[in-house]
Amino acid sequence: RPLSLASVTKMATVSAALAADPSLSLRSVAAILGPSDNAKAQALSDRLGAGSRVLGARSAVTHAAALGADWRLVDRSRPSPPNRASAGEVADLLLGVRDEPGFPTLLRGMPMAGRTGTLAGRMIGTSAAGRVRAKTGSLFDHPTSSLAGYFWPAGSGLSPERAPVVVALGD
């Protein structure tokens, strides 16, 4: 069932922006996804929509749909309870984006467990540290927590394009 996405919506915005402009810099992507910067995500969404918030959201939804993911986005930059998708739909986005030219930039821009961004202080001392790249999200006024991204099992030797996805949405 569709659940609140919290800040996972930023992945749809960034993946749509990378599809529109694969030369979008890693620095720009990491500046949005790493610290989960709402203002920078909103600016990117507005750019996608040629200055229109509505068109920016529509661009992210259309891009997600092209990858097989049916997301409902009302606000693409910050946590908002009406932003909804099922865990399977989030996984569809994560799987679909792996085949796009901008995927390496998206992946490297995502926080790494125990090392960078919003995951720097999480999963430290576990087997996930250094093996999970994911976007987190939390809503405090509507208790929600989410995590969506990619992981590499120990010794798997998997390339990023073959890494399994992990999606956890709570409502």
Z-matrix of the N, CA and C atoms (Angstrom, degrees):
N
C 1 1.453
C 2 1.517 1 108.84
N 3 1.308 2 118.32 1 149.56
C 4 1.458 3 120.76 2 179.37
C 5 1.536 4 111.48 3 -64.31
N 6 1.311 5 115.31 4 130.57
C 7 1.457 6 122.58 5 177.93
C 8 1.517 7 109.55 6 -122.73
N 9 1.319 8 115.84 7 165.65
C 10 1.451 9 120.97 8 178.50
C 11 1.525 10 110.12 9 -64.99
N 12 1.322 11 116.29 10 137.58
C 13 1.464 12 121.83 11 -176.59
C 14 1.518 13 114.15 12 -93.01
N 15 1.318 14 117.73 13 -15.00
C 16 1.458 15 121.44 14 -173.92
C 17 1.528 16 108.26 15 50.49
N 18 1.321 17 119.10 16 -135.15
C 19 1.467 18 121.53 17 -174.60
C 20 1.523 19 114.57 18 -80.76
N 21 1.312 20 118.02 19 1.95
C 22 1.462 21 120.33 20 176.47
C 23 1.531 22 110.27 21 -63.10
N 24 1.337 23 117.18 22 -18.33
C 25 1.463 24 120.92 23 177.61
C 26 1.528 25 112.15 24 -57.82
N 27 1.306 26 117.23 25 -27.67
C 28 1.464 27 120.40 26 -179.50
C 29 1.524 28 111.53 27 -61.06
N 30 1.327 29 117.81 28 -29.09
C 31 1.468 30 119.81 29 177.89
C 32 1.524 31 111.09 30 -65.57
N 33 1.336 32 117.89 31 -39.07
C 34 1.462 33 120.40 32 178.37
C 35 1.521 34 110.14 33 -65.40
N 36 1.325 35 116.73 34 -41.74
C 37 1.458 36 120.77 35 179.35
C 38 1.524 37 110.58 36 -63.90
N 39 1.328 38 116.77 37 -48.32
C 40 1.469 39 120.49 38 -178.34
C 41 1.522 40 110.81 39 -66.38
N 42 1.326 41 118.70 40 -41.40
C 43 1.466 42 119.56 41 -179.59
C 44 1.528 43 110.64 42 -65.59
N 45 1.346 44 117.61 43 -37.04
C 46 1.469 45 120.29 44 176.37
C 47 1.526 46 110.42 45 -65.32
N 48 1.324 47 116.67 46 -41.39
C 49 1.469 48 120.52 47 178.93
C 50 1.524 49 111.18 48 -64.62
N 51 1.331 50 116.78 49 -39.71
C 52 1.469 51 120.12 50 178.37
C 53 1.529 52 111.54 51 -68.22
N 54 1.326 53 116.89 52 -33.34
C 55 1.463 54 119.64 53 176.76
C 56 1.533 55 110.14 54 -67.74
N 57 1.326 56 116.65 55 -37.61
C 58 1.464 57 121.29 56 179.09
C 59 1.524 58 111.35 57 -74.10
N 60 1.328 59 116.72 58 -32.77
C 61 1.465 60 121.95 59 -177.41
C 62 1.527 61 109.58 60 -146.82
N 63 1.353 62 116.79 61 85.95
C 64 1.467 63 120.16 62 -178.22
C 65 1.526 64 113.96 63 -61.11
N 66 1.347 65 117.15 64 -12.59
C 67 1.461 66 119.26 65 179.30
C 68 1.532 67 112.07 66 -86.86
N 69 1.348 68 117.96 67 3.13
C 70 1.462 69 121.21 68 175.75
C 71 1.524 70 107.84 69 -52.58
N 72 1.306 71 117.48 70 131.46
C 73 1.458 72 120.75 71 -170.25
C 74 1.531 73 113.25 72 -73.71
N 75 1.316 74 114.30 73 149.27
C 76 1.463 75 121.22 74 174.27
C 77 1.522 76 109.39 75 -57.82
N 78 1.313 77 116.35 76 -38.69
C 79 1.468 78 120.09 77 179.89
C 80 1.529 79 111.34 78 -59.03
N 81 1.340 80 116.98 79 -43.25
C 82 1.468 81 121.10 80 178.74
C 83 1.525 82 111.24 81 -65.42
N 84 1.320 83 116.64 82 -44.92
C 85 1.467 84 121.58 83 -179.35
C 86 1.522 85 110.05 84 -63.76
N 87 1.330 86 116.87 85 -47.25
C 88 1.470 87 120.93 86 -179.87
C 89 1.528 88 111.39 87 -64.48
N 90 1.325 89 117.52 88 -32.04
C 91 1.472 90 120.85 89 179.27
C 92 1.528 91 111.38 90 -68.48
N 93 1.328 92 117.14 91 -24.41
C 94 1.463 93 121.24 92 176.77
C 95 1.518 94 110.60 93 -88.98
N 96 1.327 95 116.94 94 -54.48
C 97 1.469 96 121.14 95 -172.39
C 98 1.525 97 113.37 96 -75.86
N 99 1.319 98 117.75 97 -38.44
C 100 1.468 99 120.70 98 -176.84
C 101 1.519 100 113.28 99 -56.89
N 102 1.323 101 117.50 100 -60.85
C 103 1.468 102 119.30 101 -179.79
C 104 1.528 103 112.95 102 -91.58
N 105 1.342 104 116.89 103 0.45
C 106 1.465 105 122.36 104 -176.84
C 107 1.532 106 110.11 105 61.02
N 108 1.323 107 115.27 106 56.73
C 109 1.461 108 122.10 107 -174.52
C 110 1.525 109 111.35 108 -81.41
N 111 1.332 110 116.08 109 107.51
C 112 1.461 111 121.79 110 -177.69
C 113 1.525 112 112.82 111 -63.57
N 114 1.312 113 117.90 112 -42.73
C 115 1.465 114 121.09 113 -177.25
C 116 1.528 115 111.23 114 -64.97
N 117 1.318 116 117.20 115 -42.86
C 118 1.467 117 119.95 116 179.16
C 119 1.523 118 111.24 117 -69.11
N 120 1.321 119 117.09 118 -36.30
C 121 1.462 120 120.36 119 176.66
C 122 1.528 121 110.17 120 -65.19
N 123 1.325 122 116.59 121 -39.98
C 124 1.460 123 120.27 122 178.63
C 125 1.528 124 110.42 123 -64.97
N 126 1.319 125 117.11 124 -42.29
C 127 1.465 126 120.48 125 178.61
C 128 1.531 127 110.73 126 -61.66
N 129 1.329 128 117.07 127 -40.65
C 130 1.461 129 120.83 128 178.17
C 131 1.523 130 110.26 129 -65.84
N 132 1.319 131 117.28 130 -42.77
C 133 1.463 132 121.31 131 178.04
C 134 1.529 133 110.76 132 -62.29
N 135 1.325 134 116.44 133 -43.52
C 136 1.459 135 120.18 134 178.12
C 137 1.531 136 110.86 135 -61.62
N 138 1.324 137 115.96 136 -38.39
C 139 1.464 138 120.47 137 177.65
C 140 1.533 139 110.47 138 -64.30
N 141 1.327 140 116.47 139 -40.66
C 142 1.463 141 121.01 140 176.58
C 143 1.526 142 110.96 141 -60.13
N 144 1.311 143 116.01 142 -37.40
C 145 1.462 144 121.88 143 -178.73
C 146 1.509 145 113.66 144 -92.55
N 147 1.328 146 118.22 145 17.01
C 148 1.469 147 122.78 146 -179.06
C 149 1.529 148 110.66 147 51.75
N 150 1.335 149 115.37 148 41.43
C 151 1.453 150 121.37 149 177.87
C 152 1.521 151 114.59 150 95.54
N 153 1.312 152 117.61 151 -7.75
C 154 1.463 153 121.90 152 -178.06
C 155 1.531 154 110.87 153 -101.12
N 156 1.323 155 116.20 154 125.52
C 157 1.465 156 120.48 155 176.13
C 158 1.520 157 111.14 156 -62.81
N 159 1.313 158 116.63 157 -41.14
C 160 1.466 159 121.43 158 -179.44
C 161 1.526 160 110.41 159 -63.13
N 162 1.334 161 116.70 160 -47.26
C 163 1.463 162 119.95 161 -179.98
C 164 1.524 163 111.66 162 -68.81
N 165 1.320 164 117.54 163 -32.18
C 166 1.458 165 120.45 164 175.94
C 167 1.520 166 111.12 165 -63.57
N 168 1.328 167 116.86 166 -45.44
C 169 1.472 168 121.16 167 177.33
C 170 1.517 169 110.12 168 -63.90
N 171 1.336 170 116.58 169 -43.00
C 172 1.465 171 120.52 170 179.96
C 173 1.524 172 110.85 171 -61.62
N 174 1.324 173 117.33 172 -38.49
C 175 1.463 174 121.32 173 178.49
C 176 1.525 175 111.02 174 -61.86
N 177 1.326 176 117.09 175 -43.88
C 178 1.473 177 120.58 176 179.15
C 179 1.529 178 111.06 177 -66.27
N 180 1.331 179 117.19 178 -41.38
C 181 1.466 180 121.15 179 179.03
C 182 1.530 181 110.40 180 -65.97
N 183 1.319 182 116.90 181 -43.46
C 184 1.467 183 121.11 182 179.64
C 185 1.520 184 110.72 183 -62.94
N 186 1.321 185 116.53 184 -42.24
C 187 1.460 186 119.84 185 178.74
C 188 1.525 187 110.78 186 -64.70
N 189 1.330 188 117.16 187 -44.91
C 190 1.473 189 120.44 188 177.50
C 191 1.526 190 110.03 189 -59.00
N 192 1.338 191 117.70 190 -42.30
C 193 1.465 192 121.78 191 -179.97
C 194 1.529 193 111.01 192 -63.22
N 195 1.330 194 116.99 193 -37.99
C 196 1.462 195 120.55 194 178.25
C 197 1.529 196 111.48 195 -63.05
N 198 1.330 197 115.77 196 -24.30
C 199 1.463 198 120.94 197 178.02
C 200 1.534 199 111.49 198 -93.48
N 201 1.328 200 116.49 199 4.43
C 202 1.457 201 120.62 200 178.12
C 203 1.513 202 114.70 201 91.87
N 204 1.323 203 117.61 202 12.43
C 205 1.463 204 122.01 203 -176.56
C 206 1.529 205 110.31 204 -111.52
N 207 1.315 206 116.41 205 125.52
C 208 1.466 207 122.10 206 179.95
C 209 1.522 208 108.66 207 -100.00
N 210 1.331 209 116.25 208 93.62
C 211 1.461 210 122.05 209 -178.97
C 212 1.520 211 109.39 210 -105.01
N 213 1.319 212 115.50 211 146.61
C 214 1.465 213 121.21 212 171.51
C 215 1.523 214 106.68 213 -109.36
N 216 1.322 215 116.17 214 111.12
C 217 1.461 216 120.94 215 -179.59
C 218 1.519 217 109.87 216 -117.19
N 219 1.301 218 115.39 217 123.30
C 220 1.452 219 121.95 218 175.23
C 221 1.524 220 108.56 219 -101.61
N 222 1.311 221 115.62 220 -42.00
C 223 1.460 222 122.44 221 179.30
C 224 1.518 223 106.60 222 -129.18
N 225 1.304 224 117.28 223 118.18
C 226 1.461 225 119.98 224 -173.54
C 227 1.508 226 115.35 225 -90.17
N 228 1.279 227 118.51 226 -6.21
C 229 1.455 228 118.32 227 -172.92
C 230 1.515 229 114.47 228 -110.68
N 231 1.308 230 117.07 229 -27.62
C 232 1.462 231 117.95 230 -175.32
C 233 1.517 232 109.70 231 -131.51
N 234 1.304 233 116.79 232 163.36
C 235 1.452 234 120.18 233 179.81
C 236 1.527 235 111.21 234 -60.01
N 237 1.310 236 116.27 235 130.18
C 238 1.454 237 121.87 236 -179.40
C 239 1.524 238 108.26 237 -148.31
N 240 1.331 239 118.65 238 123.82
C 241 1.466 240 120.53 239 -178.18
C 242 1.529 241 115.17 240 -52.59
N 243 1.350 242 120.79 241 -33.81
C 244 1.468 243 118.77 242 179.98
C 245 1.535 244 114.74 243 -70.87
N 246 1.338 245 118.62 244 -14.72
C 247 1.463 246 120.26 245 176.02
C 248 1.519 247 107.35 246 -71.14
N 249 1.341 248 116.26 247 116.92
C 250 1.462 249 119.24 248 -172.97
C 251 1.520 250 112.59 249 -140.02
N 252 1.318 251 114.55 250 148.43
C 253 1.466 252 123.91 251 170.95
C 254 1.518 253 106.35 252 -164.82
N 255 1.312 254 116.16 253 161.02
C 256 1.457 255 119.51 254 174.67
C 257 1.531 256 108.41 255 -83.65
N 258 1.320 257 116.45 256 163.23
C 259 1.471 258 120.23 257 176.90
C 260 1.528 259 109.69 258 -59.38
N 261 1.321 260 117.15 259 -37.01
C 262 1.461 261 120.59 260 178.01
C 263 1.514 262 112.51 261 -63.71
N 264 1.336 263 116.67 262 -37.23
C 265 1.468 264 120.47 263 178.22
C 266 1.523 265 110.97 264 -68.75
N 267 1.314 266 117.39 265 -37.45
C 268 1.471 267 120.62 266 176.24
C 269 1.526 268 108.97 267 -65.00
N 270 1.340 269 116.54 268 -42.95
C 271 1.468 270 120.39 269 177.61
C 272 1.528 271 110.32 270 -61.52
N 273 1.335 272 117.85 271 -39.27
C 274 1.463 273 120.21 272 177.73
C 275 1.523 274 111.63 273 -59.10
N 276 1.330 275 116.98 274 -41.59
C 277 1.464 276 120.50 275 177.09
C 278 1.531 277 109.81 276 -62.58
N 279 1.331 278 116.37 277 -48.20
C 280 1.467 279 120.35 278 -178.28
C 281 1.526 280 111.71 279 -61.80
N 282 1.311 281 117.34 280 -38.92
C 283 1.466 282 120.75 281 178.77
C 284 1.522 283 111.17 282 -71.93
N 285 1.327 284 116.98 283 -42.69
C 286 1.457 285 120.89 284 -178.15
C 287 1.514 286 113.97 285 -66.26
N 288 1.310 287 116.82 286 -37.99
C 289 1.462 288 120.54 287 -176.51
C 290 1.532 289 111.45 288 -69.56
N 291 1.331 290 117.44 289 -20.12
C 292 1.478 291 119.89 290 179.76
C 293 1.524 292 112.52 291 -60.81
N 294 1.332 293 117.51 292 -24.75
C 295 1.465 294 121.14 293 -178.53
C 296 1.525 295 113.53 294 -91.04
N 297 1.315 296 117.19 295 2.11
C 298 1.459 297 120.56 296 -177.35
C 299 1.532 298 111.60 297 -94.10
N 300 1.336 299 117.21 298 152.24
C 301 1.467 300 120.53 299 -179.21
C 302 1.531 301 113.77 300 -59.16
N 303 1.328 302 118.22 301 -30.16
C 304 1.457 303 120.96 302 -177.87
C 305 1.519 304 114.45 303 -83.59
N 306 1.349 305 117.69 304 -1.13
C 307 1.463 306 120.02 305 -176.59
C 308 1.527 307 114.14 306 -56.08
N 309 1.330 308 119.87 307 -46.19
C 310 1.471 309 117.89 308 -179.72
C 311 1.530 310 112.62 309 -56.68
N 312 1.323 311 117.07 310 -37.25
C 313 1.463 312 120.56 311 178.91
C 314 1.524 313 110.21 312 -68.73
N 315 1.323 314 117.51 313 -44.54
C 316 1.466 315 120.99 314 177.62
C 317 1.523 316 110.21 315 -58.37
N 318 1.315 317 116.93 316 -48.69
C 319 1.463 318 121.48 317 -177.76
C 320 1.525 319 111.52 318 -61.31
N 321 1.325 320 117.37 319 -48.73
C 322 1.469 321 120.08 320 -178.84
C 323 1.520 322 112.33 321 -67.73
N 324 1.342 323 117.18 322 -22.72
C 325 1.457 324 120.62 323 178.57
C 326 1.516 325 114.15 324 -82.00
N 327 1.320 326 116.95 325 -12.99
C 328 1.467 327 120.98 326 -179.45
C 329 1.528 328 110.28 327 -78.83
N 330 1.328 329 117.52 328 146.23
C 331 1.462 330 120.57 329 176.93
C 332 1.529 331 111.54 330 -60.00
N 333 1.334 332 115.87 331 149.04
C 334 1.463 333 121.97 332 177.54
C 335 1.528 334 109.22 333 -111.01
N 336 1.314 335 115.30 334 132.00
C 337 1.467 336 121.73 335 -178.20
C 338 1.526 337 111.47 336 -53.52
N 339 1.325 338 115.04 337 128.33
C 340 1.452 339 121.24 338 177.16
C 341 1.516 340 114.99 339 73.81
N 342 1.340 341 117.23 340 4.98
C 343 1.466 342 118.98 341 -174.57
C 344 1.520 343 115.30 342 -132.21
N 345 1.336 344 117.62 343 -50.32
C 346 1.465 345 119.02 344 -170.32
C 347 1.531 346 112.75 345 -135.21
N 348 1.327 347 114.57 346 161.30
C 349 1.453 348 122.15 347 172.97
C 350 1.517 349 114.39 348 53.31
N 351 1.322 350 114.93 349 -145.14
C 352 1.466 351 120.64 350 -177.02
C 353 1.523 352 112.50 351 -68.24
N 354 1.320 353 118.11 352 -9.41
C 355 1.475 354 121.57 353 177.26
C 356 1.526 355 112.58 354 -102.04
N 357 1.324 356 117.72 355 2.47
C 358 1.467 357 120.77 356 -176.77
C 359 1.529 358 112.53 357 -56.97
N 360 1.301 359 117.16 358 -38.72
C 361 1.465 360 120.57 359 -178.17
C 362 1.516 361 113.84 360 -98.82
N 363 1.323 362 117.26 361 8.36
C 364 1.464 363 121.19 362 -178.04
C 365 1.522 364 111.28 363 -111.42
N 366 1.300 365 115.26 364 146.30
C 367 1.467 366 123.73 365 175.42
C 368 1.531 367 112.80 366 65.88
N 369 1.306 368 117.13 367 17.75
C 370 1.462 369 121.01 368 178.04
C 371 1.527 370 108.35 369 -64.22
N 372 1.309 371 116.02 370 137.09
C 373 1.462 372 120.83 371 178.16
C 374 1.522 373 113.94 372 76.56
N 375 1.317 374 117.39 373 8.81
C 376 1.463 375 120.31 374 176.66
C 377 1.522 376 109.14 375 -109.97
N 378 1.314 377 116.70 376 170.28
C 379 1.460 378 119.93 377 178.22
C 380 1.533 379 111.39 378 -69.33
N 381 1.314 380 117.66 379 -12.62
C 382 1.471 381 120.92 380 178.14
C 383 1.534 382 112.11 381 -78.59
N 384 1.317 383 117.63 382 -24.31
C 385 1.469 384 120.71 383 -178.65
C 386 1.521 385 109.83 384 -56.69
N 387 1.326 386 115.27 385 125.77
C 388 1.458 387 120.81 386 179.64
C 389 1.520 388 113.85 387 78.19
N 390 1.324 389 117.93 388 -1.88
C 391 1.472 390 120.93 389 -178.17
C 392 1.516 391 113.43 390 -119.26
N 393 1.306 392 117.79 391 -2.17
C 394 1.459 393 121.85 392 179.75
C 395 1.525 394 108.34 393 -122.81
N 396 1.319 395 115.92 394 128.18
C 397 1.464 396 122.40 395 169.98
C 398 1.508 397 105.18 396 -117.86
N 399 1.321 398 116.03 397 119.54
C 400 1.457 399 119.07 398 -173.64
C 401 1.517 400 111.92 399 -153.15
N 402 1.305 401 114.69 400 159.97
C 403 1.461 402 123.20 401 173.69
C 404 1.517 403 106.81 402 -102.90
N 405 1.310 404 115.44 403 131.15
C 406 1.457 405 121.10 404 178.58
C 407 1.520 406 109.05 405 -104.63
N 408 1.302 407 115.08 406 167.39
C 409 1.447 408 119.48 407 175.61
C 410 1.509 409 110.53 408 -162.36
N 411 1.311 410 115.27 409 144.32
C 412 1.465 411 121.37 410 177.83
C 413 1.517 412 109.38 411 -142.79
N 414 1.310 413 115.28 412 143.10
C 415 1.462 414 122.24 413 170.32
C 416 1.516 415 105.55 414 -121.85
N 417 1.311 416 116.71 415 127.85
C 418 1.453 417 119.54 416 -176.61
C 419 1.526 418 112.39 417 -96.80
N 420 1.349 419 116.89 418 -28.13
C 421 1.459 420 119.08 419 179.24
C 422 1.528 421 111.62 420 -83.70
N 423 1.311 422 116.89 421 -14.09
C 424 1.469 423 124.73 422 176.62
C 425 1.531 424 103.85 423 -137.89
N 426 1.344 425 118.39 424 81.87
C 427 1.462 426 121.34 425 -166.83
C 428 1.534 427 114.90 426 -44.75
N 429 1.310 428 114.30 427 108.97
C 430 1.459 429 122.71 428 -178.14
C 431 1.519 430 107.96 429 -146.38
N 432 1.304 431 115.70 430 143.13
C 433 1.453 432 121.15 431 173.95
C 434 1.523 433 107.53 432 -141.00
N 435 1.313 434 116.29 433 138.49
C 436 1.461 435 119.51 434 -179.40
C 437 1.523 436 110.30 435 -142.54
N 438 1.321 437 114.10 436 158.85
C 439 1.459 438 121.97 437 175.95
C 440 1.519 439 105.66 438 -152.20
N 441 1.322 440 116.60 439 132.37
C 442 1.458 441 120.74 440 179.11
C 443 1.513 442 108.90 441 -148.28
N 444 1.317 443 116.20 442 132.17
C 445 1.449 444 119.73 443 179.10
C 446 1.512 445 112.65 444 174.69
N 447 1.315 446 115.28 445 -148.04
C 448 1.459 447 122.82 446 -173.35
C 449 1.526 448 109.83 447 -125.24
N 450 1.346 449 116.37 448 152.01
C 451 1.458 450 119.84 449 176.42
C 452 1.523 451 109.72 450 -140.34
N 453 1.319 452 114.14 451 156.32
C 454 1.455 453 121.91 452 179.83
C 455 1.516 454 108.88 453 -122.55
N 456 1.345 455 118.12 454 111.11
C 457 1.462 456 120.16 455 177.27
C 458 1.534 457 110.22 456 -61.97
N 459 1.319 458 115.87 457 146.14
C 460 1.470 459 121.23 458 -179.27
C 461 1.522 460 110.03 459 -54.08
N 462 1.323 461 114.62 460 132.22
C 463 1.456 462 121.00 461 175.69
C 464 1.518 463 114.48 462 70.30
N 465 1.309 464 118.51 463 10.24
C 466 1.463 465 120.37 464 -175.58
C 467 1.525 466 112.62 465 -74.59
N 468 1.326 467 116.47 466 -30.82
C 469 1.450 468 119.57 467 -177.56
C 470 1.521 469 113.03 468 65.31
N 471 1.319 470 116.43 469 18.23
C 472 1.460 471 119.93 470 -178.45
C 473 1.519 472 111.43 471 -69.64
N 474 1.333 473 115.04 472 140.47
C 475 1.460 474 119.53 473 172.93
C 476 1.526 475 107.19 474 -78.29
N 477 1.327 476 117.61 475 158.59
C 478 1.466 477 119.80 476 179.70
C 479 1.530 478 113.37 477 -54.69
N 480 1.336 479 117.35 478 -33.97
C 481 1.454 480 120.65 479 -179.26
C 482 1.526 481 112.80 480 -69.25
N 483 1.321 482 117.69 481 -13.29
C 484 1.462 483 121.65 482 -179.42
C 485 1.528 484 112.95 483 -114.77
N 486 1.298 485 116.79 484 1.57
C 487 1.463 486 120.69 485 -178.68
C 488 1.527 487 110.65 486 -62.92
N 489 1.316 488 117.57 487 135.85
C 490 1.476 489 120.39 488 175.93
C 491 1.523 490 110.12 489 -65.17
N 492 1.327 491 115.75 490 155.89
C 493 1.459 492 120.37 491 177.44
C 494 1.522 493 109.50 492 -101.81
N 495 1.316 494 114.27 493 154.89
C 496 1.467 495 121.52 494 174.54
C 497 1.529 496 107.21 495 -131.04
N 498 1.315 497 116.01 496 133.24
C 499 1.462 498 121.68 497 178.62
C 500 1.524 499 108.40 498 -137.63
N 501 1.309 500 115.85 499 125.08
C 502 1.460 501 121.33 500 175.56
C 503 1.527 502 107.46 501 -133.33
N 504 1.320 503 116.20 502 115.36
C 505 1.455 504 121.81 503 178.99
C 506 1.510 505 108.18 504 -118.23
N 507 1.317 506 116.69 505 136.89
C 508 1.465 507 119.56 506 177.66
C 509 1.502 508 110.34 507 -127.09
N 510 1.299 509 115.45 508 146.04
C 511 1.456 510 120.16 509 179.65
C 512 1.500 511 109.46 510 -135.97
